[in-house]
């Protein structure tokens, strides 16, 4: 039985998703990606040093979103209690 006749070739790969995250969360997000097989998830991290200048976080996020908005239909932001 070929892969196509078994329906394997017909399965759609998920669309790429971008997660823009605080660099302090990179290890945890990579763990989730690997343990769940989320190969479609791409991550860009903003420097964790922005914890020292939290007023710059929105600007840096906006810049990163604008830089990648043409390449991804879905962009998520992963921040926790950064800047408080």
N, CA, C and O atoms as a Tinker XYZ file with bonds, in Angstrom:
   336  protein
     1  N      0.848000   -1.170000    0.000000    73     2
     2  CA     0.000000    0.000000    0.000000    64     1     3
     3  C      0.898000    1.239000    0.000000    63     2     4     5
     4  O      1.785000    1.360000    0.845000    81     3
     5  N      0.676000    2.144000   -0.929000    73     3     6
     6  CA     1.490000    3.354000   -1.006000    64     5     7
     7  C      1.031000    4.363000    0.043000    63     6     8     9
     8  O     -0.069000    4.269000    0.588000    81     7
     9  N      1.916000    5.342000    0.311000    73     7    10
    10  CA     1.554000    6.384000    1.272000    64     9    11
    11  C      0.338000    7.158000    0.810000    63    10    12    13
    12  O     -0.519000    7.520000    1.617000    81    11
    13  N      0.260000    7.416000   -0.492000    73    11    14
    14  CA    -0.865000    8.190000   -1.010000    64    13    15
    15  C     -2.166000    7.437000   -0.804000    63    14    16    17
    16  O     -3.165000    8.032000   -0.397000    81    15
    17  N     -2.174000    6.134000   -1.078000    73    15    18
    18  CA    -3.414000    5.384000   -0.918000    64    17    19
    19  C     -3.786000    5.219000    0.549000    63    18    20    21
    20  O     -4.953000    4.994000    0.873000    81    19
    21  N     -2.802000    5.330000    1.439000    73    19    22
    22  CA    -3.087000    5.239000    2.866000    64    21    23
    23  C     -3.541000    6.580000    3.439000    63    22    24    25
    24  O     -3.891000    6.655000    4.617000    81    23
    25  N     -3.542000    7.639000    2.628000    73    23    26
    26  CA    -3.978000    8.945000    3.078000    64    25    27
    27  C     -2.880000    9.784000    3.708000    63    26    28    29
    28  O     -3.136000   10.907000    4.142000    81    27
    29  N     -1.680000    9.267000    3.764000    73    27    30
    30  CA    -0.590000    9.996000    4.405000    64    29    31
    31  C     -0.204000   11.221000    3.591000    63    30    32    33
    32  O      0.016000   12.290000    4.160000    81    31
    33  N     -0.120000   11.090000    2.293000    73    31    34
    34  CA     0.294000   12.203000    1.444000    64    33    35
    35  C     -0.758000   13.295000    1.403000    63    34    36    37
    36  O     -0.446000   14.433000    1.054000    81    35
    37  N     -2.002000   12.974000    1.752000    73    35    38
    38  CA    -3.068000   13.953000    1.702000    64    37    39
    39  C     -3.104000   14.838000    2.952000    63    38    40    41
    40  O     -3.759000   15.880000    2.951000    81    39
    41  N     -2.421000   14.441000    3.992000    73    39    42
    42  CA    -2.436000   15.216000    5.238000    64    41    43
    43  C     -1.710000   16.533000    5.017000    63    42    44    45
    44  O     -0.596000   16.559000    4.494000    81    43
    45  N     -2.351000   17.629000    5.420000    73    43    46
    46  CA    -1.753000   18.948000    5.274000    64    45    47
    47  C     -0.855000   19.247000    6.468000    63    46    48    49
    48  O     -1.207000   18.973000    7.615000    81    47
    49  N      0.292000   19.804000    6.179000    73    47    50
    50  CA     1.149000   20.271000    7.253000    64    49    51
    51  C      0.567000   21.576000    7.790000    63    50    52    53
    52  O      0.045000   22.388000    7.027000    81    51
    53  N      0.657000   21.771000    9.094000    73    51    54
    54  CA     0.158000   23.035000    9.641000    64    53    55
    55  C      0.927000   24.218000    9.063000    63    54    56    57
    56  O      2.112000   24.111000    8.746000    81    55
    57  N      0.235000   25.343000    8.933000    73    55    58
    58  CA     0.898000   26.559000    8.467000    64    57    59
    59  C      1.925000   27.007000    9.504000    63    58    60    61
    60  O      1.729000   26.812000   10.703000    81    59
    61  N      3.013000   27.603000    9.041000    73    59    62
    62  CA     4.001000   28.095000    9.997000    64    61    63
    63  C      3.403000   29.148000   10.929000    63    62    64    65
    64  O      2.615000   29.997000   10.511000    81    63
    65  N      3.789000   29.073000   12.169000    73    63    66
    66  CA     3.354000   30.012000   13.193000    64    65    67
    67  C      4.606000   30.626000   13.802000    63    66    68    69
    68  O      5.575000   29.921000   14.085000    81    67
    69  N      4.583000   31.929000   14.001000    73    67    70
    70  CA     5.714000   32.597000   14.634000    64    69    71
    71  C      5.345000   32.963000   16.067000    63    70    72    73
    72  O      4.273000   33.511000   16.323000    81    71
    73  N      6.233000   32.659000   16.984000    73    71    74
    74  CA     6.105000   33.092000   18.365000    64    73    75
    75  C      7.244000   34.068000   18.632000    63    74    76    77
    76  O      8.419000   33.725000   18.496000    81    75
    77  N      6.881000   35.281000   19.012000    73    75    78
    78  CA     7.876000   36.267000   19.414000    64    77    79
    79  C      7.875000   36.263000   20.931000    63    78    80    81
    80  O      6.863000   36.560000   21.567000    81    79
    81  N      9.010000   35.925000   21.497000    73    79    82
    82  CA     9.055000   35.683000   22.932000    64    81    83
    83  C     10.169000   36.464000   23.617000    63    82    84    85
    84  O     11.132000   36.909000   22.993000    81    83
    85  N      9.998000   36.606000   24.900000    73    83    86
    86  CA    11.074000   37.108000   25.734000    64    85    87
    87  C     12.173000   36.050000   25.745000    63    86    88    89
    88  O     11.888000   34.861000   25.882000    81    87
    89  N     13.415000   36.474000   25.601000    73    87    90
    90  CA    14.525000   35.527000   25.587000    64    89    91
    91  C     14.598000   34.666000   26.835000    63    90    92    93
    92  O     15.162000   33.572000   26.805000    81    91
    93  N     14.030000   35.154000   27.937000    73    91    94
    94  CA    14.043000   34.375000   29.180000    64    93    95
    95  C     13.138000   33.147000   29.095000    63    94    96    97
    96  O     13.253000   32.237000   29.917000    81    95
    97  N     12.239000   33.110000   28.108000    73    95    98
    98  CA    11.313000   31.979000   27.956000    64    97    99
    99  C     11.729000   31.003000   26.862000    63    98   100   101
   100  O     11.034000   30.016000   26.623000    81    99
   101  N     12.839000   31.259000   26.201000    73    99   102
   102  CA    13.244000   30.457000   25.038000    64   101   103
   103  C     13.377000   28.972000   25.359000    63   102   104   105
   104  O     12.902000   28.133000   24.593000    81   103
   105  N     14.007000   28.639000   26.461000    73   103   106
   106  CA    14.223000   27.226000   26.799000    64   105   107
   107  C     12.887000   26.503000   26.984000    63   106   108   109
   108  O     12.721000   25.379000   26.511000    81   107
   109  N     11.947000   27.134000   27.661000    73   107   110
   110  CA    10.653000   26.504000   27.906000    64   109   111
   111  C      9.855000   26.338000   26.616000    63   110   112   113
   112  O      9.218000   25.306000   26.403000    81   111
   113  N      9.890000   27.347000   25.765000    73   111   114
   114  CA     9.156000   27.261000   24.494000    64   113   115
   115  C      9.786000   26.201000   23.599000    63   114   116   117
   116  O      9.069000   25.433000   22.958000    81   115
   117  N     11.103000   26.147000   23.545000    73   115   118
   118  CA    11.769000   25.099000   22.760000    64   117   119
   119  C     11.438000   23.714000   23.291000    63   118   120   121
   120  O     11.266000   22.780000   22.507000    81   119
   121  N     11.346000   23.565000   24.603000    73   119   122
   122  CA    10.962000   22.282000   25.190000    64   121   123
   123  C      9.562000   21.883000   24.721000    63   122   124   125
   124  O      9.347000   20.742000   24.312000    81   123
   125  N      8.613000   22.814000   24.781000    73   123   126
   126  CA     7.251000   22.522000   24.328000    64   125   127
   127  C      7.228000   22.163000   22.845000    63   126   128   129
   128  O      6.526000   21.240000   22.433000    81   127
   129  N      7.996000   22.896000   22.051000    73   127   130
   130  CA     8.060000   22.633000   20.614000    64   129   131
   131  C      8.564000   21.216000   20.348000    63   130   132   133
   132  O      7.952000   20.467000   19.587000    81   131
   133  N      9.671000   20.856000   20.971000    73   131   134
   134  CA    10.263000   19.537000   20.740000    64   133   135
   135  C      9.403000   18.412000   21.290000    63   134   136   137
   136  O      9.224000   17.391000   20.625000    81   135
   137  N      8.872000   18.580000   22.486000    73   135   138
   138  CA     8.106000   17.490000   23.103000    64   137   139
   139  C      6.758000   17.267000   22.441000    63   138   140   141
   140  O      6.174000   16.193000   22.580000    81   139
   141  N      6.252000   18.268000   21.720000    73   139   142
   142  CA     4.968000   18.122000   21.036000    64   141   143
   143  C      5.096000   17.967000   19.521000    63   142   144   145
   144  O      4.091000   17.823000   18.825000    81   143
   145  N      6.328000   17.997000   19.011000    73   143   146
   146  CA     6.531000   17.843000   17.571000    64   145   147
   147  C      5.992000   19.013000   16.760000    63   146   148   149
   148  O      5.523000   18.825000   15.638000    81   147
   149  N      6.054000   20.213000   17.317000    73   147   150
   150  CA     5.530000   21.398000   16.643000    64   149   151
   151  C      6.569000   21.964000   15.684000    63   150   152   153
   152  O      7.113000   23.043000   15.919000    81   151
   153  N      6.841000   21.247000   14.618000    73   151   154
   154  CA     7.842000   21.682000   13.650000    64   153   155
   155  C      7.424000   22.949000   12.907000    63   154   156   157
   156  O      8.272000   23.650000   12.354000    81   155
   157  N      6.144000   23.243000   12.891000    73   155   158
   158  CA     5.635000   24.426000   12.205000    64   157   159
   159  C      5.808000   25.701000   13.044000    63   158   160   161
   160  O      5.579000   26.804000   12.550000    81   159
   161  N      6.210000   25.549000   14.303000    73   159   162
   162  CA     6.375000   26.691000   15.193000    64   161   163
   163  C      7.785000   27.249000   15.064000    63   162   164   165
   164  O      8.772000   26.542000   15.269000    81   163
   165  N      7.858000   28.510000   14.728000    73   163   166
   166  CA     9.132000   29.207000   14.623000    64   165   167
   167  C      9.179000   30.239000   15.739000    63   166   168   169
   168  O      8.156000   30.827000   16.088000    81   167
   169  N     10.346000   30.458000   16.290000    73   167   170
   170  CA    10.446000   31.379000   17.413000    64   169   171
   171  C     11.515000   32.428000   17.156000    63   170   172   173
   172  O     12.599000   32.133000   16.652000    81   171
   173  N     11.184000   33.645000   17.511000    73   171   174
   174  CA    12.129000   34.759000   17.519000    64   173   175
   175  C     12.121000   35.310000   18.938000    63   174   176   177
   176  O     11.055000   35.548000   19.505000    81   175
   177  N     13.271000   35.508000   19.501000    73   175   178
   178  CA    13.352000   36.016000   20.871000    64   177   179
   179  C     13.871000   37.440000   20.888000    63   178   180   181
   180  O     14.780000   37.815000   20.148000    81   179
   181  N     13.263000   38.205000   21.752000    73   179   182
   182  CA    13.727000   39.551000   22.018000    64   181   183
   183  C     14.634000   39.464000   23.241000    63   182   184   185
   184  O     14.381000   38.686000   24.161000    81   183
   185  N     15.661000   40.246000   23.242000    73   183   186
   186  CA    16.679000   40.200000   24.290000    64   185   187
   187  C     16.073000   40.279000   25.694000    63   186   188   189
   188  O     15.320000   41.201000   26.005000    81   187
   189  N     16.408000   39.317000   26.519000    73   187   190
   190  CA    15.915000   39.282000   27.900000    64   189   191
   191  C     16.431000   40.466000   28.713000    63   190   192   193
   192  O     15.881000   40.768000   29.772000    81   191
   193  N     17.461000   41.129000   28.246000    73   191   194
   194  CA    17.977000   42.312000   28.953000    64   193   195
   195  C     16.959000   43.451000   28.977000    63   194   196   197
   196  O     17.116000   44.408000   29.735000    81   195
   197  N     15.922000   43.353000   28.155000    73   195   198
   198  CA    14.878000   44.384000   28.180000    64   197   199
   199  C     14.137000   44.409000   29.511000    63   198   200   201
   200  O     13.379000   45.343000   29.772000    81   199
   201  N     14.340000   43.404000   30.354000    73   199   202
   202  CA    13.759000   43.444000   31.700000    64   201   203
   203  C     14.276000   44.680000   32.445000    63   202   204   205
   204  O     13.611000   45.203000   33.339000    81   203
   205  N     15.467000   45.132000   32.062000    73   203   206
   206  CA    16.061000   46.310000   32.705000    64   205   207
   207  C     15.498000   47.619000   32.158000    63   206   208   209
   208  O     15.606000   48.662000   32.803000    81   207
   209  N     14.898000   47.565000   30.971000    73   207   210
   210  CA    14.265000   48.744000   30.356000    64   209   211
   211  C     12.907000   48.327000   29.794000    63   210   212   213
   212  O     12.715000   48.324000   28.578000    81   211
   213  N     11.967000   47.977000   30.668000    73   211   214
   214  CA    10.693000   47.420000   30.205000    64   213   215
   215  C      9.879000   48.353000   29.317000    63   214   216   217
   216  O      9.026000   47.893000   28.557000    81   215
   217  N     10.128000   49.647000   29.401000    73   215   218
   218  CA     9.392000   50.577000   28.540000    64   217   219
   219  C      9.721000   50.369000   27.068000    63   218   220   221
   220  O      8.970000   50.818000   26.202000    81   219
   221  N     10.826000   49.698000   26.770000    73   219   222
   222  CA    11.213000   49.415000   25.377000    64   221   223
   223  C     10.570000   48.145000   24.822000    63   222   224   225
   224  O     10.607000   47.920000   23.612000    81   223
   225  N      9.982000   47.310000   25.684000    73   223   226
   226  CA     9.412000   46.029000   25.235000    64   225   227
   227  C      8.348000   46.227000   24.156000    63   226   228   229
   228  O      8.426000   45.560000   23.124000    81   227
   229  N      7.356000   47.109000   24.335000    73   227   230
   230  CA     6.342000   47.263000   23.274000    64   229   231
   231  C      6.931000   47.697000   21.936000    63   230   232   233
   232  O      6.506000   47.213000   20.887000    81   231
   233  N      7.902000   48.602000   21.963000    73   231   234
   234  CA     8.545000   49.048000   20.732000    64   233   235
   235  C      9.244000   47.885000   20.034000    63   234   236   237
   236  O      9.073000   47.687000   18.831000    81   235
   237  N     10.029000   47.117000   20.787000    73   235   238
   238  CA    10.761000   45.985000   20.209000    64   237   239
   239  C      9.804000   44.928000   19.651000    63   238   240   241
   240  O     10.060000   44.352000   18.593000    81   239
   241  N      8.710000   44.677000   20.358000    73   239   242
   242  CA     7.706000   43.729000   19.869000    64   241   243
   243  C      7.098000   44.215000   18.556000    63   242   244   245
   244  O      6.974000   43.449000   17.601000    81   243
   245  N      6.726000   45.476000   18.518000    73   243   246
   246  CA     6.121000   46.052000   17.310000    64   245   247
   247  C      7.075000   45.935000   16.123000    63   246   248   249
   248  O      6.660000   45.578000   15.020000    81   247
   249  N      8.347000   46.236000   16.351000    73   247   250
   250  CA     9.344000   46.124000   15.284000    64   249   251
   251  C      9.450000   44.684000   14.772000    63   250   252   253
   252  O      9.503000   44.452000   13.564000    81   251
   253  N      9.479000   43.736000   15.683000    73   251   254
   254  CA     9.612000   42.323000   15.297000    64   253   255
   255  C      8.362000   41.843000   14.552000    63   254   256   257
   256  O      8.472000   41.103000   13.574000    81   255
   257  N      7.192000   42.254000   15.002000    73   255   258
   258  CA     5.946000   41.885000   14.311000    64   257   259
   259  C      5.944000   42.459000   12.900000    63   258   260   261
   260  O      5.635000   41.745000   11.947000    81   259
   261  N      6.282000   43.729000   12.751000    73   259   262
   262  CA     6.314000   44.358000   11.424000    64   261   263
   263  C      7.326000   43.675000   10.508000    63   262   264   265
   264  O      7.091000   43.539000    9.307000    81   263
   265  N      8.438000   43.252000   11.070000    73   263   266
   266  CA     9.492000   42.606000   10.292000    64   265   267
   267  C      9.026000   41.267000    9.705000    63   266   268   269
   268  O      9.507000   40.853000    8.651000    81   267
   269  N      8.091000   40.591000   10.385000    73   267   270
   270  CA     7.719000   39.226000    9.982000    64   269   271
   271  C      6.260000   39.065000    9.562000    63   270   272   273
   272  O      5.846000   37.955000    9.226000    81   271
   273  N      5.486000   40.118000    9.570000    73   271   274
   274  CA     4.039000   39.965000    9.312000    64   273   275
   275  C      3.714000   39.445000    7.914000    63   274   276   277
   276  O      2.670000   38.820000    7.730000    81   275
   277  N      4.562000   39.680000    6.940000    73   275   278
   278  CA     4.307000   39.175000    5.584000    64   277   279
   279  C      4.564000   37.675000    5.460000    63   278   280   281
   280  O      4.036000   37.021000    4.562000    81   279
   281  N      5.374000   37.138000    6.362000    73   279   282
   282  CA     5.777000   35.742000    6.261000    64   281   283
   283  C      4.904000   34.776000    7.053000    63   282   284   285
   284  O      4.983000   33.564000    6.854000    81   283
   285  N      4.071000   35.303000    7.951000    73   283   286
   286  CA     3.269000   34.443000    8.823000    64   285   287
   287  C      1.831000   34.940000    8.893000    63   286   288   289
   288  O      1.578000   36.134000    9.050000    81   287
   289  N      0.892000   33.998000    8.774000    73   287   290
   290  CA    -0.522000   34.343000    8.943000    64   289   291
   291  C     -0.858000   34.494000   10.422000    63   290   292   293
   292  O     -1.777000   35.225000   10.791000    81   291
   293  N     -0.098000   33.791000   11.266000    73   291   294
   294  CA    -0.328000   33.842000   12.714000    64   293   295
   295  C      0.973000   34.163000   13.429000    63   294   296   297
   296  O      1.990000   33.493000   13.245000    81   295
   297  N      0.914000   35.204000   14.250000    73   295   298
   298  CA     2.045000   35.586000   15.084000    64   297   299
   299  C      1.532000   35.699000   16.507000    63   298   300   301
   300  O      0.548000   36.390000   16.771000    81   299
   301  N      2.206000   35.015000   17.425000    73   299   302
   302  CA     1.848000   35.056000   18.836000    64   301   303
   303  C      2.979000   35.699000   19.623000    63   302   304   305
   304  O      4.149000   35.591000   19.256000    81   303
   305  N      2.619000   36.362000   20.694000    73   303   306
   306  CA     3.599000   36.976000   21.585000    64   305   307
   307  C      3.607000   36.191000   22.884000    63   306   308   309
   308  O      2.555000   35.955000   23.478000    81   307
   309  N      4.795000   35.783000   23.329000    73   307   310
   310  CA     4.928000   35.001000   24.565000    64   309   311
   311  C      5.748000   35.793000   25.576000    63   310   312   313
   312  O      6.979000   35.801000   25.549000    81   311
   313  N      5.039000   36.440000   26.444000    73   311   314
   314  CA     5.648000   37.179000   27.544000    64   313   315
   315  C      4.902000   36.799000   28.802000    63   314   316   317
   316  O      3.717000   36.470000   28.750000    81   315
   317  N      5.567000   36.840000   29.898000    73   315   318
   318  CA     4.934000   36.500000   31.170000    64   317   319
   319  C      4.741000   37.784000   31.967000    63   318   320   321
   320  O      3.911000   38.619000   31.610000    81   319
   321  N      5.486000   37.940000   33.019000    73   319   322
   322  CA     5.360000   39.104000   33.880000    64   321   323
   323  C      6.537000   40.040000   33.642000    63   322   324   325
   324  O      7.029000   40.681000   34.570000    81   323
   325  N      6.981000   40.113000   32.396000    73   323   326
   326  CA     8.140000   40.910000   32.052000    64   325   327
   327  C      7.838000   42.398000   32.224000    63   326   328   329
   328  O      6.789000   42.887000   31.803000    81   327
   329  N      8.749000   43.082000   32.832000    73   327   330
   330  CA     8.640000   44.526000   32.928000    64   329   331
   331  C      7.801000   45.037000   34.078000    63   330   332   333
   332  O      7.496000   46.228000   34.137000    81   331
   333  N      7.418000   44.151000   35.006000    73   331   334
   334  CA     6.621000   44.650000   36.140000    64   333   335
   335  C      7.417000   44.573000   37.417000    63   334   336
   336  O      6.918000   44.946000   38.479000    81   335
